[in-house]
Amino acid sequence: MSTVVDNSVNVAGVASVAGLWVSPRVVSTLLALSGVIVGLVARDVVMAIYLARRKRFEELADKKNSAREAHLDLVRLYSDPLKDAVTSLKYRLQEIVEKKQASYLLASAPEIPFLEYKRISTLYRIACVLGWIRAIRRERSYLDPQQAAASIEMQAITEFEGALADGAHVELQRLEELTVLWHVSSIDGEAKTRIASLIDSKRAAYLAAKEVLSPRDLSENDQCELAEQCAEIIRSKASVDIPESLVSATAKQAAVIFGIKEAYIYRDWQAAIGDMMIAQEIGGKRHFSVHGFGTFEDMFLDARKDKGSSTARWLNRLEGLIHDLDMVHEGLFDARREQIHKLYQCCIKLEAGLQKRIIAHQAE
């Protein structure tokens, strides 16, 4: 009787693996060991991925917290001094706007120490606010842009800057008075803004060509010529009729309207005045601070002696806002009154926003 032998398993129950005869028990052990090894490797890989993701999450959280702390530090370091400066300016503007106690701003005011102090301190309070605003803007360059954009009441600060810099309302006021003078009934809203701008440009170019500062310094013929050129702008752009005889007869009144006092402190000028007012702090928590009144008064008095200095240039532009400003006899021809009113309202709004922000951060 013949015996049949299988190629993989013999009668004695021995397994054949790759040409070698191996016991089934050994095969089971090897399979189990392979499973353990695969499990350990998989665990290490998964754990490594998990730990890496967790570390990344923690780093992002730390970065976010650091940015938040930087923002809070900026608010704490600058909100208080900015609010103090705004409050100080608000009280002075309240004195000027509401109480009409600003005779010291008139060119005819007596040269006595107290009135001199009031004039200089009024300039200082405006410059001080501009200094702290400039310090904040420069400090924000150290922050993440997204965090910086959310810092200290920037919308109210922008409105404050706009009150000093923007003068479209004066152009419109000038046009409205001319239309009354020349019996023009009405002009379309969009056309009005365009015409006002053209008249303002014509006025400025004509004065520059004649080398005079005010329309009232022009000769009678020149006043008539300027009035006629501006009347022609209204005729062509608004499609209205303005008799030449009327323009000629009212040229002197038009010259007064053209001479509305205005003193804008443009945003780049504000930045320059702010730079003049700030000093770098060494070793402090914040990078910048603002000069005190004593330093400012020294700068002001030195600028009087050296009128060609850059400091004198910026202070003259600042002083133009309040020099010979009459808030009692309110008339047509000084646009600075409206500008000071707007500045006063911006101070009230900015002070309230800063106070709210300070209280909120004290609670955190």
C-alpha positions as CSV (number, residue, x, y, z in Angstrom):
1,M,0.0,0.0,0.0
2,S,1.5,3.3,-1.1
3,T,1.7,6.4,1.1
4,V,0.7,9.9,-0.5
5,V,2.7,12.8,0.8
6,D,1.2,16.4,0.5
7,N,3.7,19.2,-0.6
8,S,2.6,21.5,2.3
9,V,1.7,19.1,5.2
10,N,3.0,15.7,5.9
11,V,1.3,13.0,7.9
12,A,3.2,14.0,11.0
13,G,1.4,17.4,10.9
14,V,4.4,19.5,10.0
15,A,3.8,22.7,7.9
16,S,6.1,23.7,5.0
17,V,6.9,27.4,4.7
18,A,9.1,28.6,1.7
19,G,10.5,25.1,1.4
20,L,11.1,24.8,5.2
21,W,9.2,22.6,7.4
22,V,7.7,24.7,10.3
23,S,5.4,23.7,13.1
24,P,1.9,25.4,13.1
25,R,2.6,26.6,16.6
26,V,5.6,28.6,15.4
27,V,3.5,30.1,12.5
28,S,0.8,31.2,15.0
29,T,3.5,32.8,17.2
30,L,5.1,34.6,14.3
31,L,1.7,35.9,13.2
32,A,0.9,37.2,16.7
33,L,4.3,38.8,17.0
34,S,3.8,40.5,13.6
35,G,0.5,41.9,14.8
36,V,2.1,43.3,17.9
37,I,4.9,44.9,15.9
38,V,2.5,46.5,13.5
39,G,0.3,47.7,16.4
40,L,3.3,49.3,18.1
41,V,4.4,51.0,14.9
42,A,0.9,52.2,14.1
43,R,0.5,53.5,17.7
44,D,3.8,55.4,17.5
45,V,2.9,57.0,14.2
46,V,-0.6,58.0,15.2
47,M,0.7,59.2,18.6
48,A,3.4,61.3,16.8
49,I,0.8,62.9,14.5
50,Y,-1.5,63.6,17.4
51,L,1.2,65.1,19.5
52,A,2.4,67.3,16.6
53,R,-1.1,68.6,16.0
54,R,-1.6,69.2,19.7
55,K,1.7,71.1,19.9
56,R,0.7,73.2,16.8
57,F,-2.6,74.0,18.4
58,E,-1.0,75.1,21.6
59,E,1.5,77.2,19.7
60,L,-1.3,78.9,17.9
61,A,-3.2,79.5,21.1
62,D,-0.1,80.9,22.7
63,K,0.4,83.2,19.8
64,K,-3.2,84.4,19.9
65,N,-2.9,85.0,23.6
66,S,0.3,86.9,23.1
67,A,-1.3,89.1,20.5
68,R,-4.2,89.7,22.7
69,E,-1.9,90.7,25.6
70,A,0.0,93.0,23.3
71,H,-3.3,94.6,22.3
72,L,-4.3,95.0,25.9
73,D,-0.9,96.4,26.8
74,L,-1.3,99.0,24.1
75,V,-4.7,100.0,25.3
76,R,-3.5,100.2,28.9
77,L,-0.4,102.2,28.1
78,Y,-2.0,104.7,25.7
79,S,-5.7,104.9,26.6
80,D,-5.1,106.8,29.8
81,P,-2.7,109.5,28.6
82,L,-4.7,110.0,25.4
83,K,-7.9,110.3,27.3
84,D,-6.3,112.8,29.7
85,A,-5.1,114.9,26.7
86,V,-8.5,114.7,25.0
87,T,-10.3,115.7,28.2
88,S,-7.9,118.7,28.7
89,L,-8.6,119.9,25.1
90,K,-12.3,119.3,25.5
91,Y,-12.5,121.6,28.5
92,R,-10.5,124.3,26.7
93,L,-12.8,124.0,23.6
94,Q,-15.8,124.1,25.8
95,E,-14.6,127.4,27.2
96,I,-14.1,128.7,23.6
97,V,-17.3,127.2,22.0
98,E,-19.9,127.2,24.7
99,K,-18.8,129.9,27.1
100,K,-17.4,132.2,24.4
101,Q,-14.5,133.0,26.7
102,A,-11.7,133.2,24.2
103,S,-10.8,136.9,23.9
104,Y,-7.2,135.8,24.4
105,L,-7.2,134.4,20.9
106,L,-7.9,137.8,19.3
107,A,-5.0,139.6,17.6
108,S,-6.0,142.7,19.6
109,A,-5.7,140.9,23.0
110,P,-3.3,142.6,25.4
111,E,0.2,141.2,25.7
112,I,-0.1,140.1,29.4
113,P,1.4,136.9,30.8
114,F,-2.0,135.2,31.6
115,L,-3.4,135.7,28.1
116,E,-0.1,134.6,26.6
117,Y,-0.2,131.5,28.7
118,K,-3.8,130.8,27.5
119,R,-2.8,131.1,23.9
120,I,0.2,128.9,24.2
121,S,-1.6,126.3,26.3
122,T,-4.5,126.1,23.8
123,L,-1.9,125.3,21.1
124,Y,-0.2,122.8,23.5
125,R,-3.5,120.9,24.2
126,I,-4.2,120.4,20.5
127,A,-0.5,119.4,19.8
128,C,-0.6,117.1,22.8
129,V,-3.5,115.1,21.4
130,L,-1.8,115.0,18.0
131,G,1.3,113.7,19.8
132,W,-0.4,110.9,21.5
133,I,-2.3,109.9,18.3
134,R,1.0,109.8,16.5
135,A,2.6,107.8,19.3
136,I,-0.2,105.3,19.0
137,R,0.1,105.0,15.3
138,R,3.8,104.4,15.5
139,E,3.4,101.9,18.4
140,R,0.9,100.0,16.3
141,S,3.7,99.2,13.9
142,Y,5.0,96.8,16.5
143,L,1.8,94.8,16.5
144,D,0.4,92.2,14.2
145,P,-1.6,94.2,11.5
146,Q,-4.9,92.4,12.4
147,Q,-4.5,93.2,16.0
148,A,-3.4,96.8,15.4
149,A,-6.5,97.4,13.3
150,A,-8.7,96.7,16.3
151,S,-6.8,99.0,18.7
152,I,-7.7,102.1,20.5
153,E,-10.8,103.8,19.1
154,M,-9.3,104.3,15.7
155,Q,-12.6,105.4,14.1
156,A,-13.0,108.2,16.6
157,I,-9.4,109.2,16.1
158,T,-9.9,109.3,12.4
159,E,-12.9,111.6,12.8
160,F,-10.8,113.9,15.1
161,E,-8.1,114.1,12.4
162,G,-10.8,114.8,9.8
163,A,-12.2,117.7,11.7
164,L,-8.8,119.4,11.4
165,A,-8.0,118.4,7.8
166,D,-11.2,118.4,5.8
167,G,-12.6,121.5,4.2
168,A,-15.2,120.5,1.7
169,H,-17.9,122.2,3.8
170,V,-16.1,125.6,3.3
171,E,-16.1,125.2,-0.5
172,L,-19.8,124.5,-0.4
173,Q,-20.4,127.4,2.0
174,R,-18.6,129.7,-0.4
175,L,-20.7,128.5,-3.3
176,E,-24.0,128.8,-1.4
177,E,-23.2,132.4,-0.5
178,L,-22.3,133.3,-4.1
179,T,-25.5,131.7,-5.4
180,V,-27.5,133.9,-2.9
181,L,-25.5,137.0,-4.0
182,W,-26.1,136.3,-7.7
183,H,-29.8,135.1,-7.3
184,V,-29.2,131.6,-8.4
185,S,-32.2,129.5,-7.2
186,S,-30.8,126.0,-7.0
187,I,-28.0,123.7,-8.2
188,D,-28.1,119.9,-8.3
189,G,-26.3,118.2,-5.4
190,E,-23.6,116.4,-7.4
191,A,-23.0,119.4,-9.6
192,K,-22.8,121.6,-6.5
193,T,-19.8,119.7,-5.1
194,R,-18.0,119.8,-8.4
195,I,-18.7,123.5,-9.0
196,A,-17.6,124.4,-5.4
197,S,-14.3,122.6,-6.0
198,L,-13.7,124.4,-9.4
199,I,-14.4,127.8,-7.8
200,D,-12.0,127.1,-5.0
201,S,-9.3,126.1,-7.4
202,K,-9.9,129.1,-9.6
203,R,-9.8,131.4,-6.5
204,A,-6.5,129.9,-5.3
205,A,-4.9,130.0,-8.7
206,Y,-5.9,133.6,-9.3
207,L,-4.6,134.8,-6.0
208,A,-1.3,133.0,-6.6
209,A,-1.0,134.6,-10.0
210,K,-1.6,138.1,-8.6
211,E,0.7,137.3,-5.7
212,V,-1.7,138.3,-2.9
213,L,-2.9,136.4,0.1
214,S,-6.5,137.6,0.3
215,P,-9.1,138.6,-2.4
216,R,-9.6,141.8,-0.5
217,D,-6.0,142.8,-1.4
218,L,-6.9,142.7,-5.1
219,S,-7.6,145.8,-7.1
220,E,-11.2,146.6,-8.0
221,N,-10.7,145.5,-11.6
222,D,-9.1,142.2,-10.4
223,Q,-11.9,141.6,-8.0
224,C,-14.4,142.0,-10.9
225,E,-12.3,139.7,-13.1
226,L,-12.2,137.0,-10.4
227,A,-15.9,137.3,-9.7
228,E,-16.7,137.0,-13.4
229,Q,-14.5,133.9,-13.9
230,C,-16.2,132.2,-11.0
231,A,-19.6,133.2,-12.2
232,E,-18.8,131.7,-15.6
233,I,-18.1,128.4,-13.9
234,I,-21.5,128.4,-12.4
235,R,-23.2,129.4,-15.7
236,S,-21.5,126.6,-17.7
237,K,-21.7,123.8,-15.1
238,A,-25.2,124.6,-13.7
239,S,-26.8,125.9,-16.9
240,V,-28.1,129.1,-15.2
241,D,-28.0,132.7,-16.2
242,I,-26.0,135.2,-14.1
243,P,-26.0,138.8,-15.6
244,E,-22.6,140.3,-16.0
245,S,-23.9,143.6,-14.6
246,L,-24.9,141.9,-11.4
247,V,-21.5,140.2,-11.0
248,S,-19.7,143.5,-11.6
249,A,-22.0,145.4,-9.2
250,T,-21.4,142.8,-6.4
251,A,-17.7,142.2,-7.0
252,K,-16.7,143.6,-3.6
253,Q,-19.2,141.4,-1.7
254,A,-17.9,138.4,-3.7
255,A,-14.3,139.3,-2.7
256,V,-15.4,139.1,0.9
257,I,-17.0,135.7,0.3
258,F,-13.8,134.5,-1.5
259,G,-11.9,135.5,1.5
260,I,-13.5,133.2,4.0
261,K,-10.9,132.4,6.7
262,E,-9.8,128.8,6.8
263,A,-6.9,127.0,8.4
264,Y,-6.8,123.3,7.7
265,I,-4.2,121.1,9.3
266,Y,-3.8,118.4,6.8
267,R,-3.2,114.8,7.9
268,D,0.5,114.8,6.9
269,W,0.9,118.1,8.8
270,Q,-0.8,116.5,11.8
271,A,1.7,113.6,11.7
272,A,4.6,116.1,11.5
273,I,3.3,118.0,14.5
274,G,2.8,114.7,16.3
275,D,6.4,113.7,15.5
276,M,7.5,117.0,16.9
277,M,5.7,116.3,20.1
278,I,6.8,112.8,20.9
279,A,10.0,111.4,22.4
280,Q,11.2,107.8,22.5
281,E,11.2,106.0,25.9
282,I,14.2,103.9,26.6
283,G,13.6,100.8,28.7
284,G,9.9,101.5,29.3
285,K,6.9,99.3,28.4
286,R,5.9,101.7,25.7
287,H,8.1,103.1,23.0
288,F,6.9,106.7,23.0
289,S,5.8,109.5,25.3
290,V,4.7,113.1,24.7
291,H,6.5,116.3,25.7
292,G,5.1,118.3,28.6
293,F,4.0,121.9,28.6
294,G,7.3,123.3,29.7
295,T,9.2,121.7,26.7
296,F,6.5,122.8,24.4
297,E,6.6,126.4,25.6
298,D,10.4,126.4,25.1
299,M,9.8,125.2,21.5
300,F,7.2,127.9,20.9
301,L,9.4,130.7,22.2
302,D,12.4,129.5,20.3
303,A,10.4,129.3,17.2
304,R,9.5,133.0,17.6
305,K,13.2,133.8,17.5
306,D,14.1,131.4,14.6
307,K,11.2,131.8,12.3
308,G,12.9,129.8,9.5
309,S,13.1,126.6,11.5
310,S,10.9,123.6,10.8
311,T,9.5,123.9,14.3
312,A,8.3,127.4,13.6
313,R,6.7,126.2,10.3
314,W,4.6,123.5,12.1
315,L,3.7,125.8,15.0
316,N,2.6,128.6,12.6
317,R,0.3,126.1,10.8
318,L,-1.1,125.0,14.1
319,E,-1.5,128.6,15.3
320,G,-3.4,129.5,12.2
321,L,-6.3,127.5,13.5
322,I,-6.9,129.8,16.5
323,H,-5.1,133.1,15.7
324,D,-7.6,136.0,15.8
325,L,-10.5,133.7,16.1
326,D,-13.6,135.5,17.2
327,M,-16.3,133.2,18.6
328,V,-18.5,136.0,19.9
329,H,-19.4,138.0,16.8
330,E,-20.4,135.1,14.7
331,G,-20.5,136.1,11.0
332,L,-20.1,134.4,7.7
333,F,-16.5,134.8,6.9
334,D,-14.6,132.5,9.3
335,A,-14.9,128.8,8.6
336,R,-12.7,128.0,11.6
337,R,-15.7,128.5,13.9
338,E,-17.4,125.5,12.4
339,Q,-14.1,123.6,12.4
340,I,-13.6,124.3,16.2
341,H,-17.2,123.2,16.8
342,K,-16.5,119.9,15.0
343,L,-13.3,119.4,16.9
344,Y,-15.1,119.9,20.2
345,Q,-17.7,117.3,19.3
346,C,-15.0,114.9,18.2
347,C,-13.3,115.4,21.6
348,I,-16.5,114.5,23.4
349,K,-17.0,111.4,21.3
350,L,-13.3,110.3,21.6
351,E,-13.3,110.8,25.3
352,A,-16.4,108.7,25.8
353,G,-15.0,105.9,23.7
354,L,-11.7,105.8,25.5
355,Q,-13.4,105.9,28.9
356,K,-15.6,102.9,27.8
357,R,-12.6,101.1,26.6
358,I,-10.6,101.7,29.8
359,I,-13.5,100.4,31.9
360,A,-13.9,97.3,29.8
361,H,-10.2,96.4,30.0
362,Q,-10.1,97.0,33.8
363,A,-12.8,94.4,34.1
364,E,-10.7,91.8,32.2
